[in-house]
């Protein structure tokens, strides 16, 4: 995760979280990055709290 991802939050209509070639979550940035439903997405974002969305 980097500053590009923060920029994507502000300009994208949809984001996708993938891991190991599998889509684990997709939807509007507000949903996926601020209120993820998938445990893998939640764990990833918890490890990258320095990025504010």
JOHUCOR-V144558 format. One record per residue. SS is DSSP state (H for helix, E for strand, L for the rest). OMEGA is omega in whole degrees, 0 to 359 (none if undefined). D_LAST is the distance of its C-alpha to the last C-alpha in Angstrom with 1 decimal. Layout:
{{SS OMEGA D_LAST} {SS OMEGA D_LAST}}
//
This chain:
{{L 180 12.1} {L 183 11.8} {H 176 10.5} {H 180 11.8} {H 177 9.3} {H 177 6.4} {H 179 9.1} {H 179 9.9} {H 185 6.9} {H 184 8.3} {H 184 11.8} {L 173 12.5} {L 180 14.3} {L 173 14.2} {E 179 13.0} {E 173 15.3} {E 179 15.2} {E 173 18.6} {E 180 20.6} {L 177 24.3} {L 182 24.6} {E 174 23.6} {E 180 20.9} {E 181 19.5} {E 174 17.0} {E 180 16.2} {E 178 14.9} {L 181 12.5} {H 181 8.9} {H 181 8.2} {H 187 10.9} {H 186 10.7} {H 180 7.2} {H 182 7.0} {L 183 10.8} {L 180 12.6} {L 184 16.3} {L 181 17.7} {H 180 18.6} {H 176 18.1} {H 179 14.5} {H 181 14.0} {H 179 15.9} {H 181 14.2} {H 178 10.7} {H 178 12.6} {L 183 14.2} {L 183 11.1} {L 181 9.6} {L 178 9.7} {L 181 6.5} {L 178 3.8} {L none 0.0}}
//
